Amino acid sequence: MFGLFLGILLVAGIFWVLSRREVGQVRRHSPRSSWEALPELSLPGQWLAIRSGNVTAVQQSLGLANPQQCSWAEGFSVSNGQRLFIAPPVQGWILVVGPALPVPEDDIDRCFHFITQLSRKLGHVQFFSRNRALEHHAWVRAQTGRIERAYAWAGETLWNQGALTDDEVALDTRCQPYGQSVLELDYRDLDRLTINTENVPRLAARWSLDPASLPGSLLAVEPGISGEIAAT
């Protein structure tokens, strides 16, 4: 009886070894399209979230020239020039990142016109920006050219339009009125700047997508498009 038991164990062990060897061979000969091969995406300084599944329409609206296929990792790593990366649709949203996006603290008027013009063409457009070193932060939500909600802080309130949204309230966000500068804030308000800055990706996740929190399985589906836009 004991010999029969040992025989069963031996046969089971042989089958286990063979099955593991077969799995290893399949993995070695399969293309590495798995999300496990992708590096973790870092949160960009600025990004757009556009409610659309039409990459061509987004490309045309942005005036993207010399388009080329580009991986997510490559698209998110570009940091100079007039380039943009348009990601493939994810959960009904198209993300756009790149140094050609406007920076609120550099030119808030350009930021306003850029978002409203793009929203007139594409409908629902969101914009997010943050600089953790300086605690600058901004978020904008526009619909068909109309700003529904916008807030931008860069040492002073640059933009505060529309009513505070439920999602901002849920995140305990505090927005300063126009005319308020960092020199006039007490220590509690200064702490709020840090909280606001850290809340930018959390708000993005509630409104649309947080780029840095996307699972790798989604990022491996297909590449995006990278190209240049005319300097303005």
Sequence and secondary structure as in RCSB ss.txt:
>XXXX:A:sequence
MFGLFLGILLVAGIFWVLSRREVGQVRRHSPRSSWEALPELSLPGQWLAIRSGNVTAVQQSLGLANPQQCSWAEG
FSVSNGQRLFIAPPVQGWILVVGPALPVPEDDIDRCFHFITQLSRKLGHVQFFSRNRALEHHAWVRAQTGRIERA
YAWAGETLWNQGALTDDEVALDTRCQPYGQSVLELDYRDLDRLTINTENVPRLAARWSLDPASLPGSLLAVEPGI
SGEIAAT
>XXXX:A:secstr
 HHHHHHHHHHHHHHHHHHHHHHHHHHHHS S SGGGS      SEEEEEE S HHHHHHHHT EEEEEE HHHH
HH  SSSEEEE   BTTEEEEESTTS  TTT HHHHHHHHHHHHHHHSEEEEEEEETTTTEEEEEEEETTEEEEE
EEESSBEEEEES   HHHHHTT     TT BGGG  HHHHHHHHHHHHHHHHHHHHHS  GGG  HHHHTS  EE
EEE    
